[in-house]
Structure formats: C-alpha cells, structure tokens
C-alpha cells in the first residue's frame, strides 16, 4: 500500500512540465502493485486547487486514490519527530504536515510516494520511499 504525497498529485493536477512524466507514472505503477491512499492532511494540501470537495473527490476517484484516516499513534510519532526537528535548529513553531505524513506512513506500514525526500529520510528512516531517485522512469 502506498501513501501519495501531495507534491506528486499536484504535479499531475497542475500538469507540471518538469515532473509530470514521473508523477503520472509513479501512482499508476503503484496501483499495479496495490492500493494508493491520501490522508486528511494530504487532502487539505490538495484542496487549495479546487473550489469544492466534490471536485477534489472527483479527481481522486479518477486517479483511483483512496482515503485513509490518520491514526492517533501517528500523531504522537509526528510530535516526537517535531521535537527532533526543533533540537536540530528547526524554526517552525508547530508540527509540519510532513511530520504527520511521514508518521502515518511509518505507523501504517505504507510506502511513501514523494519527491520531497530529505525530511522523510531524516525523521522517518524506516519508511520505504518511492521517489524519482530510486524509481526513475527512463
């Protein structure tokens, strides 16, 4: 099972000229091997591109992407990762969505489909990442 980060889905939605080929390939390839999900935080990040939730739901349904709830255990893990971030000099004052997304992937055992690898590798080293770096299309 794969949790799709918003950056990959926004590449598809916005037809990003640089990333569209990989971002279109990656979820399709992931669907061949299982199910692809978003959680409420990823959904919120995607919602900025649509006027209504019905429009966003229509796109996610077309892409065959399912919804997954954020487990409570992931919220705790996100807080612990945020503490590490602050100790390393991070300047944000509240946990970032990426901490919740990484924690969700770890707790649920999801592979994380993303182009933004540094924070996930640093704070969630046990999460399997599906990235352009380790899954090129060419």
DSSP file (Angstrom, degrees, kcal/mol; ACC not computed):
  #  RESIDUE AA STRUCTURE BP1 BP2  ACC     N-H-->O    O-->H-N    N-H-->O    O-->H-N    TCO  KAPPA ALPHA  PHI   PSI    X-CA   Y-CA   Z-CA
    1    1 A X              0   0    0      0, 0.0   110,-2.5     0, 0.0     2,-0.4   0.000 360.0 360.0 360.0 145.5    0.0    0.0    0.0
    2    2 A X  E     -ab  36 111A   0     33,-2.5    35,-3.0   108,-0.2     2,-0.6  -0.956 360.0-150.9-126.5 135.5    1.2    3.5   -0.9
    3    3 A X  E     -ab  37 112A   0    108,-3.0   110,-2.6    -2,-0.4     2,-0.6  -0.937  23.5-144.8-101.2 119.9    0.6    6.9    0.7
    4    4 A X  E     - b   0 113A   0     33,-3.0    35,-0.2    -2,-0.6   110,-0.2  -0.770   9.2-137.2 -92.9 118.7    0.8    9.5   -2.1
    5    5 A X    >>  -     0   0    0    108,-3.0     4,-1.4    -2,-0.6     3,-0.8  -0.360  22.0-115.7 -69.0 152.1    2.3   12.8   -1.0
    6    6 A X  H 3> S+     0   0    0      1,-0.2     4,-3.1     2,-0.2     5,-0.3   0.800 109.0  67.1 -62.9 -29.9    0.6   15.9   -2.3
    7    7 A X  H 3> S+     0   0    0      1,-0.2     4,-1.5     2,-0.2    -1,-0.2   0.892 102.8  46.2 -61.7 -37.2    3.6   17.1   -4.4
    8    8 A X  H <> S+     0   0    0     -3,-0.8     4,-1.3   105,-0.3    -1,-0.2   0.921 115.4  45.5 -69.0 -43.7    3.2   14.1   -6.7
    9    9 A X  H  X S+     0   0    0     -4,-1.4     4,-2.8     1,-0.2    -2,-0.2   0.870 110.0  54.2 -70.0 -35.7   -0.5   14.6   -7.1
   10   10 A X  H  X S+     0   0    0     -4,-3.1     4,-2.8     1,-0.2     6,-0.2   0.847 101.9  59.6 -66.6 -31.9   -0.2   18.3   -7.6
   11   11 A X  H  <>S+     0   0    0     -4,-1.5     5,-2.1    -5,-0.3     4,-0.4   0.917 111.3  41.0 -57.1 -42.2    2.3   17.6  -10.4
   12   12 A X  H ><5S+     0   0    0     -4,-1.3     3,-0.7     3,-0.2    -2,-0.2   0.939 116.3  48.0 -71.1 -48.8   -0.5   15.7  -12.2
   13   13 A X  H 3<5S+     0   0    0     -4,-2.8    -2,-0.2     1,-0.2    -3,-0.2   0.885 121.2  35.9 -61.3 -41.2   -3.3   18.1  -11.3
   14   14 A X  T 3<5S-     0   0    0     -4,-2.8    -1,-0.2    -5,-0.2    -2,-0.2   0.379 104.6-125.9 -96.1   3.5   -1.3   21.2  -12.5
   15   15 A X  T < 5 -     0   0    0     -3,-0.7    -3,-0.2    -4,-0.4     2,-0.1   0.926  29.3-154.1  51.6  50.9    0.5   19.4  -15.4
   16   16 A X     >< -     0   0    0     -5,-2.1     4,-2.4    -6,-0.2     5,-0.2  -0.368   6.7-143.4 -57.5 122.9    3.9   20.4  -14.1
   17   17 A X  T  4 S+     0   0    0      1,-0.2     4,-0.2     2,-0.2    -1,-0.2   0.816  94.8  40.6 -64.5 -31.0    6.2   20.4  -17.1
   18   18 A X  T  4 S+     0   0    0      1,-0.1     4,-0.3     2,-0.1    -1,-0.2   0.916 127.7  26.2 -81.3 -45.1    9.2   19.1  -15.3
   19   19 A X  T  > S+     0   0    0      1,-0.2     4,-3.0     2,-0.1     5,-0.3   0.569  91.0  95.1-101.1 -11.1    7.7   16.4  -13.1
   20   20 A X  H  X S+     0   0    0     -4,-2.4     4,-2.6     1,-0.2     5,-0.3   0.881  82.8  53.9 -54.0 -45.6    4.5   15.3  -14.9
   21   21 A X  H  > S+     0   0    0     -4,-0.2     4,-1.6    -5,-0.2    -1,-0.2   0.943 117.4  36.1 -56.8 -47.5    6.1   12.3  -16.7
   22   22 A X  H  > S+     0   0    0     -4,-0.3     4,-2.9    -3,-0.2    -2,-0.2   0.937 117.8  50.8 -70.2 -44.8    7.4   10.8  -13.5
   23   23 A X  H  X S+     0   0    0     -4,-3.0     4,-0.9     1,-0.2    -1,-0.2   0.803 111.4  48.3 -66.7 -28.8    4.5   11.8  -11.3
   24   24 A X  H  X S+     0   0    0     -4,-2.6     4,-0.9    -5,-0.3    -1,-0.2   0.881 115.5  45.5 -74.0 -38.6    1.9   10.4  -13.7
   25   25 A X  H  X S+     0   0    0     -4,-1.6     4,-2.8    -5,-0.3     5,-0.2   0.906 104.6  61.7 -69.3 -44.0    3.9    7.1  -14.0
   26   26 A X  H  X S+     0   0    0     -4,-2.9     4,-2.5     1,-0.2     5,-0.2   0.903 106.4  40.0 -60.2 -51.7    4.5    6.6  -10.2
   27   27 A X  H  X S+     0   0    0     -4,-0.9     4,-2.6     2,-0.2    -1,-0.2   0.898 116.1  52.5 -65.5 -36.3    0.9    6.3   -8.9
   28   28 A X  H  X S+     0   0    0     -4,-0.9     4,-1.2     2,-0.2    -2,-0.2   0.936 111.9  45.5 -61.7 -45.4   -0.1    4.2  -11.9
   29   29 A X  H  X S+     0   0    0     -4,-2.8     4,-0.7     1,-0.2     3,-0.4   0.896 111.8  52.3 -63.3 -40.9    2.8    1.9  -11.3
   30   30 A X  H >< S+     0   0    0     -4,-2.5     3,-1.1    -5,-0.2     4,-0.4   0.882 104.4  56.8 -63.3 -38.2    2.0    1.8   -7.5
   31   31 A X  H >< S+     0   0    0     -4,-2.6     3,-0.7     1,-0.3    -1,-0.2   0.803  97.9  62.1 -64.8 -28.0   -1.7    0.9   -8.3
   32   32 A X  H 3< S+     0   0    0     -4,-1.2    -1,-0.3    -3,-0.4    -2,-0.2   0.782 111.5  38.8 -65.7 -25.0   -0.4   -2.1  -10.3
   33   33 A X  T << S-     0   0    0     -3,-1.1     2,-0.3    -4,-0.7    -1,-0.2   0.365 131.3 -53.7-107.1   3.2    1.0   -3.4   -7.0
   34   34 A X  S <  S-     0   0    0     -3,-0.7     2,-0.3    -4,-0.4    -1,-0.1  -0.989  79.5 -28.8 160.4-151.1   -1.7   -2.4   -4.6
   35   35 A X        -     0   0    0     -2,-0.3   -33,-2.5    -3,-0.1     2,-0.4  -0.731  41.5-146.6-106.0 150.9   -3.7    0.5   -3.3
   36   36 A X  E     -ac   2  65A   0     28,-0.5    30,-3.1    -2,-0.3     2,-0.3  -0.959  22.0-176.0-119.7 135.7   -2.8    4.2   -3.2
   37   37 A X  E     -ac   3  66A   0    -35,-3.0   -33,-3.0    -2,-0.4     2,-0.3  -0.840  20.3-159.4-127.7 159.6   -4.1    6.5   -0.5
   38   38 A X  E     - c   0  67A   0     28,-1.9    30,-2.6    -2,-0.3     2,-0.2  -0.926  18.6-144.6-124.6 157.8   -4.1   10.1    0.7
   39   39 A X     >  -     0   0    0     -2,-0.3     4,-2.7   -35,-0.2     5,-0.2  -0.619  37.5 -88.6-111.7 178.5   -4.8   11.1    4.3
   40   40 A X  H  > S+     0   0    0     28,-0.5     4,-2.1     1,-0.2     5,-0.1   0.822 125.9  51.8 -59.7 -31.7   -6.7   14.2    5.6
   41   41 A X  H  > S+     0   0    0      2,-0.2     4,-2.1     1,-0.2    -1,-0.2   0.920 112.0  44.8 -71.3 -42.9   -3.5   16.4    5.6
   42   42 A X  H  > S+     0   0    0      2,-0.2     4,-2.2     1,-0.2    -2,-0.2   0.912 112.2  53.5 -64.4 -42.0   -2.6   15.5    2.0
   43   43 A X  H  X S+     0   0    0     -4,-2.7     4,-1.7     1,-0.2    -2,-0.2   0.910 108.0  50.4 -58.0 -43.5   -6.3   16.1    1.1
   44   44 A X  H  X S+     0   0    0     -4,-2.1     4,-0.5     1,-0.2    -1,-0.2   0.903 109.0  51.0 -62.8 -41.5   -6.1   19.5    2.7
   45   45 A X  H >< S+     0   0    0     -4,-2.1     3,-0.6     1,-0.2    -1,-0.2   0.877 112.9  46.1 -64.2 -36.5   -2.9   20.4    0.7
   46   46 A X  H >< S+     0   0    0     -4,-2.2     3,-1.9     1,-0.2    -1,-0.2   0.781  97.0  74.5 -73.4 -27.4   -4.7   19.3   -2.5
   47   47 A X  H >< S+     0   0    0     -4,-1.7     3,-1.7     1,-0.3    -1,-0.2   0.692  76.4  76.7 -64.4 -18.9   -7.8   21.2   -1.7
   48   48 A X  T << S+     0   0    0     -3,-0.6    -1,-0.3    -4,-0.5    -2,-0.1   0.691  92.1  55.2 -66.0 -15.1   -6.2   24.6   -2.5
   49   49 A X  T <  S+     0   0    0     -3,-1.9     2,-0.4    -4,-0.1    -1,-0.3   0.470 104.7  59.8 -95.1  -2.1   -6.6   23.8   -6.2
   50   50 A X    <   -     0   0    0     -3,-1.7     3,-0.0    -4,-0.2    -1,-0.0  -0.964  65.8-144.7-132.1 145.0  -10.4   23.1   -6.1
   51   51 A X  S    S+     0   0    0     -2,-0.4     2,-0.3     1,-0.1    -1,-0.1   0.834  88.2  26.6 -71.7 -34.5  -13.4   25.2   -5.1
   52   52 A X  S  > S-     0   0    0      1,-0.1     4,-1.5     0, 0.0     3,-0.2  -0.904  72.5-124.3-131.9 157.7  -15.3   22.3   -3.6
   53   53 A X  H  > S+     0   0    0     -2,-0.3     4,-3.1     1,-0.2     5,-0.2   0.809 111.4  63.5 -67.3 -28.7  -14.5   18.9   -2.0
   54   54 A X  H  > S+     0   0    0      2,-0.2     4,-2.0     1,-0.2    -1,-0.2   0.894 102.0  49.5 -62.7 -38.8  -16.7   17.3   -4.7
   55   55 A X  H  > S+     0   0    0     -3,-0.2     4,-1.7     2,-0.2    -1,-0.2   0.925 113.2  45.7 -65.3 -44.0  -14.3   18.5   -7.4
   56   56 A X  H  X S+     0   0    0     -4,-1.5     4,-2.6     1,-0.2     5,-0.2   0.920 111.2  52.7 -64.8 -43.4  -11.3   17.1   -5.5
   57   57 A X  H  X S+     0   0    0     -4,-3.1     4,-2.6     1,-0.2    -1,-0.2   0.889 106.0  54.8 -58.8 -39.3  -13.1   13.9   -4.8
   58   58 A X  H  X S+     0   0    0     -4,-2.0     4,-2.2     2,-0.2    -1,-0.2   0.920 110.1  45.7 -61.0 -44.4  -13.9   13.5   -8.5
   59   59 A X  H  X S+     0   0    0     -4,-1.7     4,-2.1     2,-0.2    -2,-0.2   0.932 113.1  49.1 -64.9 -46.0  -10.1   13.8   -9.4
   60   60 A X  H  <>S+     0   0    0     -4,-2.6     5,-3.0     1,-0.2     4,-0.3   0.891 111.5  50.2 -62.2 -38.0   -9.1   11.4   -6.7
   61   61 A X  H ><5S+     0   0    0     -4,-2.6     3,-1.0    -5,-0.2    -1,-0.2   0.902 108.6  52.0 -65.8 -40.3  -11.7    8.9   -7.8
   62   62 A X  H 3<5S+     0   0    0     -4,-2.2    -2,-0.2     1,-0.3    -1,-0.2   0.868 111.7  46.8 -62.3 -35.7  -10.5    9.3  -11.4
   63   63 A X  T 3<5S-     0   0    0     -4,-2.1    -1,-0.3    -5,-0.1    -2,-0.2   0.472 113.5-122.7 -83.2  -2.1   -6.9    8.5  -10.2
   64   64 A X  T < 5 +     0   0    0     -3,-1.0   -28,-0.5    -4,-0.3     2,-0.5   0.874  57.2 155.6  61.8  40.5   -8.3    5.6   -8.2
   65   65 A X  E   < -c   36   0A   0     -5,-3.0    -1,-0.2    -6,-0.1   -28,-0.2  -0.870  28.4-151.6-104.2 128.8   -6.9    7.1   -5.0
   66   66 A X  E     -c   37   0A   0    -30,-3.1   -28,-1.9    -2,-0.5     2,-0.4  -0.439  13.8-115.3 -94.4 167.4   -8.5    6.1   -1.7
   67   67 A X  E     -c   38   0A   0    -30,-0.2     2,-0.4    -2,-0.1   -28,-0.2  -0.847  25.9-169.9-104.9 140.3   -8.7    7.9    1.6
   68   68 A X        -     0   0    0    -30,-2.6   -28,-0.5    -2,-0.4     2,-0.1  -0.993  21.4-123.3-128.9 137.2   -7.1    6.8    4.8
   69   69 A X        -     0   0    0     -2,-0.4     2,-0.6   -30,-0.2   -30,-0.0  -0.412  29.5-110.9 -73.4 153.7   -7.6    8.1    8.3
   70   70 A X        -     0   0    0     -2,-0.1    -1,-0.1     2,-0.0     5,-0.1  -0.779  34.9-130.1 -86.6 117.4   -4.7    9.4   10.3
   71   71 A X    >>  -     0   0    0     -2,-0.6     4,-1.2     1,-0.1     3,-0.5  -0.356  10.2-126.1 -68.5 147.7   -4.0    7.1   13.2
   72   72 A X  H 3> S+     0   0    0      1,-0.2     4,-1.7     2,-0.2     3,-0.3   0.873 111.3  59.6 -59.3 -38.2   -3.6    8.6   16.7
   73   73 A X  H 3> S+     0   0    0      1,-0.2     4,-2.3     2,-0.2    -1,-0.2   0.858 100.9  55.4 -59.7 -35.0   -0.3    6.8   17.1
   74   74 A X  H <> S+     0   0    0     -3,-0.5     4,-2.6     2,-0.2    -1,-0.2   0.858 102.4  56.1 -66.5 -35.1    0.9    8.7   14.0
   75   75 A X  H  X S+     0   0    0     -4,-1.2     4,-1.8    -3,-0.3    -1,-0.2   0.906 109.0  46.7 -63.6 -40.5    0.0   12.0   15.7
   76   76 A X  H  X S+     0   0    0     -4,-1.7     4,-2.0     2,-0.2    -2,-0.2   0.937 112.6  49.1 -65.4 -46.3    2.3   11.1   18.6
   77   77 A X  H  X S+     0   0    0     -4,-2.3     4,-2.4     1,-0.2    -2,-0.2   0.875 108.0  55.0 -61.8 -37.9    5.1   10.0   16.4
   78   78 A X  H  X S+     0   0    0     -4,-2.6     4,-2.2     1,-0.2    -1,-0.2   0.903 107.4  50.3 -61.3 -41.3    4.8   13.3   14.4
   79   79 A X  H  X S+     0   0    0     -4,-1.8     4,-1.8     2,-0.2    -2,-0.2   0.890 109.6  50.4 -63.3 -39.8    5.2   15.2   17.7
   80   80 A X  H  X S+     0   0    0     -4,-2.0     4,-1.7     2,-0.2    -2,-0.2   0.895 110.9  48.7 -66.3 -39.8    8.3   13.2   18.5
   81   81 A X  H  X S+     0   0    0     -4,-2.4     4,-2.3     1,-0.2    -1,-0.2   0.877 108.1  55.4 -65.8 -36.7    9.8   13.9   15.1
   82   82 A X  H  X S+     0   0    0     -4,-2.2     4,-2.5     2,-0.2    -2,-0.2   0.886 103.4  54.6 -64.1 -38.3    9.0   17.5   15.5
   83   83 A X  H  X S+     0   0    0     -4,-1.8     4,-2.3     2,-0.2    -1,-0.2   0.924 108.6  48.7 -59.6 -44.5   11.0   17.6   18.8
   84   84 A X  H  X S+     0   0    0     -4,-1.7     4,-1.5     1,-0.2    -2,-0.2   0.918 109.7  52.6 -60.5 -43.3   14.0   16.2   16.9
   85   85 A X  H  <>S+     0   0    0     -4,-2.3     5,-2.6     1,-0.2     3,-0.3   0.922 110.0  47.5 -57.9 -47.2   13.5   18.9   14.2
   86   86 A X  H ><5S+     0   0    0     -4,-2.5     3,-1.7     1,-0.2    -1,-0.2   0.900 109.2  53.7 -63.7 -41.3   13.5   21.6   16.9
   87   87 A X  H 3<5S+     0   0    0     -4,-2.3    -1,-0.2     1,-0.3    -2,-0.2   0.773 105.0  55.8 -65.1 -25.5   16.6   20.2   18.5
   88   88 A X  T 3<5S-     0   0    0     -4,-1.5    -1,-0.3    -3,-0.3    -2,-0.2   0.331 132.5 -91.0 -88.5   7.3   18.3   20.3   15.2
   89   89 A X  T < 5 +     0   0    0     -3,-1.7    -3,-0.2     1,-0.2    -2,-0.1   0.536  68.1 162.2  99.9   7.3   17.6   24.0   14.9
   90   90 A X      < -     0   0    0     -5,-2.6    -1,-0.2    -6,-0.2    -8,-0.0  -0.323  25.9-156.9 -60.1 142.5   14.2   23.9   13.0
   91   91 A X        +     0   0    0      2,-0.0    -1,-0.1     0, 0.0     2,-0.1   0.429  52.6 111.2-108.0   0.7   12.4   27.2   13.4
   92   92 A X        -     0   0    0      1,-0.1     4,-0.1    -7,-0.0     3,-0.1  -0.435  56.9-147.6 -71.8 152.2    8.8   26.3   12.8
   93   93 A X  S    S+     0   0    0     -2,-0.1     2,-0.3     1,-0.1    -1,-0.1   0.546  75.6  35.9-102.2  -8.1    6.6   26.6   15.9
   94   94 A X  S    S-     0   0    0    -12,-0.0    -1,-0.1     0, 0.0    -2,-0.0  -0.973 100.3 -77.8-140.2 157.1    4.1   23.8   15.2
   95   95 A X        -     0   0    0     -2,-0.3     2,-0.1     1,-0.1   -16,-0.1  -0.255  49.4-128.9 -57.1 134.3    4.4   20.3   13.6
   96   96 A X    >>  -     0   0    0    -18,-0.1     3,-1.2     1,-0.1     4,-1.2  -0.469  19.5-111.8 -81.0 153.7    4.5   20.5    9.9
   97   97 A X  H 3> S+     0   0    0      1,-0.3     4,-2.7     2,-0.2     5,-0.2   0.852 115.3  64.5 -54.1 -35.3    2.2   18.3    7.7
   98   98 A X  H 3> S+     0   0    0      1,-0.2     4,-2.9     2,-0.2    -1,-0.3   0.850  97.7  54.8 -60.3 -32.9    5.2   16.3    6.5
   99   99 A X  H <> S+     0   0    0     -3,-1.2     4,-2.3     2,-0.2    -1,-0.2   0.918 110.8  44.8 -66.3 -41.0    5.8   15.0   10.0
  100  100 A X  H  X S+     0   0    0     -4,-1.2     4,-2.5     2,-0.2    -2,-0.2   0.903 114.5  49.3 -66.5 -40.4    2.2   13.8   10.2
  101  101 A X  H  X S+     0   0    0     -4,-2.7     4,-2.4     2,-0.2    -2,-0.2   0.940 113.7  45.0 -65.4 -47.3    2.5   12.3    6.7
  102  102 A X  H  X S+     0   0    0     -4,-2.9     4,-2.3     1,-0.2    -2,-0.2   0.908 114.2  49.4 -62.3 -42.4    5.8   10.5    7.5
  103  103 A X  H  X S+     0   0    0     -4,-2.3     4,-3.0    -5,-0.2     5,-0.3   0.897 109.7  51.8 -64.6 -40.0    4.5    9.3   10.8
  104  104 A X  H  X S+     0   0    0     -4,-2.5     4,-2.6     1,-0.2     6,-0.3   0.937 109.8  49.2 -61.1 -46.3    1.3    8.0    9.1
  105  105 A X  H  X>S+     0   0    0     -4,-2.4     5,-1.7     1,-0.2     4,-1.0   0.915 114.5  45.8 -59.8 -42.4    3.4    6.1    6.6
  106  106 A X  H  <5S+     0   0    0     -4,-2.3     3,-0.4     3,-0.2    -2,-0.2   0.949 115.1  44.5 -67.1 -48.6    5.5    4.6    9.3
  107  107 A X  H  <5S+     0   0    0     -4,-3.0    -2,-0.2     1,-0.2    -1,-0.2   0.894 120.0  41.0 -64.1 -40.9    2.7    3.6   11.6
  108  108 A X  H  <5S-     0   0    0     -4,-2.6    -1,-0.2    -5,-0.3    -2,-0.2   0.575 108.5-120.5 -85.4  -9.7    0.5    2.1    8.8
  109  109 A X  T  <5 +     0   0    0     -4,-1.0    -3,-0.2    -3,-0.4     2,-0.2   0.763  58.1 156.5  75.3  24.1    3.4    0.4    7.1
  110  110 A X      < -     0   0    0     -5,-1.7    18,-0.4    -6,-0.3     2,-0.4  -0.513  46.3-124.8 -79.5 148.6    2.8    2.4    3.9
  111  111 A X  E     -b    2   0A   0   -110,-2.5  -108,-3.0    -2,-0.2     2,-0.6  -0.757  32.0-130.9 -79.2 141.3    5.4    3.1    1.2
  112  112 A X  E     -bd   3 129A   0     16,-2.9    18,-3.0    -2,-0.4     2,-0.7  -0.885  12.2-154.8-105.3 120.1    5.5    6.9    0.7
  113  113 A X  E     +bd   4 130A   0   -110,-2.6  -108,-3.0    -2,-0.6     2,-0.3  -0.827  41.1 133.1 -91.1 112.5    5.3    8.2   -2.8
  114  114 A X        -     0   0    0     16,-2.0    18,-0.3    -2,-0.7     3,-0.1  -0.988  56.8-149.5-156.6 158.8    7.0   11.6   -2.8
  115  115 A X  S    S+     0   0    0     -2,-0.3     2,-1.0    16,-0.2    -1,-0.1   0.485  89.3  78.7-102.7 -10.8    9.5   13.9   -4.5
  116  116 A X        +     0   0    0      1,-0.2     4,-0.5     2,-0.1    -1,-0.1  -0.754  54.7 153.7-101.3  87.0   10.4   15.6   -1.2
  117  117 A X     >  +     0   0    0     -2,-1.0     4,-3.0     1,-0.1     5,-0.3   0.778  46.2  77.2 -92.5 -27.8   12.8   13.0    0.4
  118  118 A X  H  > S+     0   0    0      1,-0.2     4,-2.2     2,-0.2     5,-0.2   0.907  99.4  40.9 -57.6 -51.5   15.1   14.9    2.8
  119  119 A X  H  > S+     0   0    0      1,-0.2     4,-2.6     2,-0.2     5,-0.4   0.903 117.1  49.7 -64.3 -39.7   12.7   15.4    5.7
  120  120 A X  H  > S+     0   0    0     -4,-0.5     4,-2.1     1,-0.2     7,-0.3   0.920 112.4  46.8 -66.8 -42.0   11.3   11.9    5.4
  121  121 A X  H  < S+     0   0    0     -4,-3.0    -1,-0.2     1,-0.2    -2,-0.2   0.881 115.8  46.8 -64.7 -37.2   14.7   10.2    5.3
  122  122 A X  H  < S+     0   0    0     -4,-2.2     3,-0.3    -5,-0.3    -2,-0.2   0.941 126.5  23.3 -71.2 -48.6   15.9   12.3    8.2
  123  123 A X  H  < S+     0   0    0     -4,-2.6    -2,-0.2     1,-0.2    -3,-0.2   0.616 132.3  35.1-100.1 -14.6   13.0   11.8   10.6
  124  124 A X    ><  +     0   0    0     -4,-2.1     3,-2.0    -5,-0.4    -1,-0.2  -0.455  63.0 159.3-135.5  62.5   11.4    8.6    9.3
  125  125 A X  T 3  S+     0   0    0     -3,-0.3    -1,-0.1     1,-0.3    -4,-0.1   0.668  72.3  60.7 -64.9 -15.8   14.3    6.4    8.2
  126  126 A X  T 3  S+     0   0    0     -3,-0.1     2,-0.4     2,-0.1    -1,-0.3   0.550  81.6 100.6 -87.6  -6.9   12.2    3.3    8.4
  127  127 A X  S <  S-     0   0    0     -3,-2.0     2,-0.4    -7,-0.3   -16,-0.1  -0.659  75.8-127.9 -82.1 129.1    9.7    4.4    5.9
  128  128 A X        -     0   0    0     -2,-0.4   -16,-2.9   -18,-0.4     2,-0.4  -0.639  28.3-152.4 -74.0 125.7   10.1    3.0    2.4
  129  129 A X  E     -d  112   0A   0     -2,-0.4     2,-0.6   -18,-0.2   -16,-0.2  -0.855  14.6-157.9-106.8 136.8   10.2    5.8   -0.1
  130  130 A X  E     +d  113   0A   0    -18,-3.0   -16,-2.0    -2,-0.4     2,-0.3  -0.948  37.1 154.0-109.0 107.2    9.2    5.7   -3.7
  131  131 A X     >  -     0   0    0     -2,-0.6     4,-1.7   -18,-0.2     3,-0.2  -0.809  61.1-104.1-133.0 165.8   11.0    8.6   -5.3
  132  132 A X  T  4 S+     0   0    0    -18,-0.3   -17,-0.1    -2,-0.3    -1,-0.1   0.831 119.7  59.1 -59.8 -29.8   12.3    9.7   -8.7
  133  133 A X  T  4 S+     0   0    0      1,-0.2     3,-0.3     2,-0.1    -1,-0.2   0.904 117.2  27.1 -65.9 -43.6   15.8    8.9   -7.4
  134  134 A X  T  4 S+     0   0    0      1,-0.2    -1,-0.2    -3,-0.2    -2,-0.2   0.491 130.5  38.5-102.8  -2.7   15.1    5.3   -6.6
  135  135 A X  S  < S+     0   0    0     -4,-1.7    -1,-0.2     0, 0.0    -2,-0.1  -0.435  74.8 174.7-141.2  64.6   12.3    4.6   -9.2
  136  136 A X        -     0   0    0     -3,-0.3    -3,-0.1     1,-0.1    -4,-0.0  -0.306  27.0-146.1 -69.3 157.5   13.2    6.5  -12.4
  137  137 A X              0   0    0      1,-0.1    -1,-0.1    -5,-0.1    -5,-0.0   0.540 360.0 360.0-100.3  -8.5   11.1    6.1  -15.5
  138  138 A X              0   0    0      0, 0.0    -1,-0.1     0, 0.0    -2,-0.0   0.397 360.0 360.0-114.5 360.0   13.9    6.4  -18.0
